[in-house]
Amino acid sequence: MKKIALLFLLSAVFASCIFSSSLAEERWALIEDIQGSRLKVETFSDEVWAQLVQLYYNGSERWIGGIVEKYENEWGFRFDPKTIIVAEVTIEAWQTTIRGISENLDYWLGETAVVGARVIEIHQDPPVGGVWIAPNKLELLAPWIGLSAVIALSLVATAGFFKLRKKKQ
């Protein structure tokens, strides 16, 4: 029994790890800093994602960043998806550029950095289940209305038949 419980617990932990790591990969934004350098930014936070989407649609610039970690891309780093921030004002010590982080990677690893950037692309998987369409309530109720009418007519016909039969006797 203990083995089954342990196996269930381990499989639940494994499944949650797979799900949590895939959430950030399903949605990401491409940011461009003031020098024209571009970087893919992933996030787990719905609030941060909403801010990134809003920046994309209104085209404004903000400070976007997080804790710098090594990553295999052209810059050699990314912002940790769990620590992404979008801010209008930040402390000056965090402010840099994508190229500045890449050229001084040893200095920035494990530290918070932000770049003045705008969101130029957003990518998000479409929701599962297709497109939501408002139902026509009359179409949904029509079979039940028809069934109710048939039952009512049957009852009236049966009552009329018994009255007629009783009258003949």
Secondary structure as UniProt FT lines:
FT   HELIX           2..26
FT   STRAND          27..33
FT   TURN            34..35
FT   STRAND          38..42
FT   HELIX           46..58
FT   STRAND          62..70
FT   STRAND          77..79
FT   HELIX           81..83
FT   STRAND          85..87
FT   HELIX           92..94
FT   STRAND          95..96
FT   HELIX           98..103
FT   HELIX           105..108
FT   STRAND          112..124
FT   TURN            128..129
FT   HELIX           137..168
//
